[in-house]
Structure formats: C-alpha cells, structure tokens
C-alpha cells in the first residue's frame, strides 16, 4: 500500500459507544420523536413500489441458476443465515431486485 497521504478520511462509529449529542441535537431529536406521522414531509422521496418483497420462487426458476464462488462480508452472510433455510435464495432475490432497479427503461 502506498504510504502517501491521499486526503481520504475514515471514521469508525462504535455503536456501543456513540458520540454524545449536543443540546441542540438533543432538542431536535426530541421534536422528531414527538412529531406525528401525518406531519412528516415525504415530498423529496421518490415513489416506492407497494409490492414489497416477493417469494424467491416467484422471481427466477431454479433451473436458471448457476453455481459460483462468491466472497461476501461476514456480517452480510450472518444476516441472511439468520433468516433461516434457503438464505442463499434470499441473497439471490436481493441481488435480482438490485439488477431490476438498475435496468434502463426501453
């Protein structure tokens, strides 16, 4: 690795020891917690499909799959394994949703 300074700064947040909030941040957080859902402004958020997640079997037939070797972060694997059997199919479904969202309209 090059020892030259790239100007890139990295910051690691320890979720067990978060930084203390200022008084202004604490007040803003309190106001947000007390705000009713009806007052939330969603105008800057693009519309989302209302279908939500679908069953894996609805997306791609099993005979279309190919076996490969893929390296994933340990926390990603742990998350999907924690969802139960067929976790690899759920990883495939998540990747398929990403691919579909990136396709340009014809």
N, C-alpha and C positions, 0 to 999 in steps of 0.2 A: 504494500500500500504506500502511496506517496505521502511523505510527511509534510508536504507543502500545505499551508492553510488555504482551504477552499472558500472560506467565508460562510460555510454552512453551519448552522447551529442546531444541535439536537437537545431535546428536553424530554426527560422521562418523568411521567407522573406516577407517583406511588399511590394507588387507590386506597391503601390502608392509612396513609398519612397525607391527606390533601392539604394544599396551602390554605391558610386562614383567609376568610373573606373580609374585605374592608367593611366599614359601617354602611357605606353607600351600596355595596354589593349585597349585604345582608338585607337592607331595606328593599332593594329591587327584587330579591328572591322572595321575600315575604309578600310583596304585592303580587307577584306572579302566582304564588300558591293560593292566594285568596281570590284571584280572578276567576269568574265563572266561565265555563266553556263557551257560552254564547258570545262573549266579548273578544274571543281570540280571532285575530285577523289572519285569514288563510289566503289572502289575495295574491301573495307573491309565491305561492306553492303551486306547481303545475298539477293539473288533474291526474289522479291516480286511478288505474283500473279497479273496479269494485269487485272483480272476481277473486282476488286474493290468491293464495297458494292452491295449487291443484294436486291431485293424487299423481304420483310419479307415473303410474301405468297409463295415465291419460296423455302423457307428453310424448313418449317415444317407445315403440315396441321393443321388447328385449332382444329380438333377433337383429336389431340395428346396432347393437353395442359392440365395441372393440375393447379388448383388454390392453391396457398400457401401464407403464410405471410412472407415477407422478409424485413429486415431493410437495407436501403441504406443511404449513406451520402446525406445530404440535397442538396449539390451542384450538385451531380450526378442526382438526381431527377429533380432539376430545369433545368439542361441542357436538359435532354430528354423531359421534358414537354414543353420546349421552341421550340422543333422541330415540335410540332403540334399534331394533333389527332393520336391515335394508338401508343403513345410513349412507352407503355408497350411492345408492339410487337417489337419495335426497341431495347429495353433493352434485350428482349429475343434473338433477332438476334445477338446482340453484344456478349452475353454470348455463343451462339451457335458457333460463329466464334472462340471464345477462346477455347471452347471444341474441335472443329475440329483441331485447331492448336496444341493441346496438345496430340492428339492421336498418338500412335506409329505406324509406318508402319508395315504392316503384312508381 
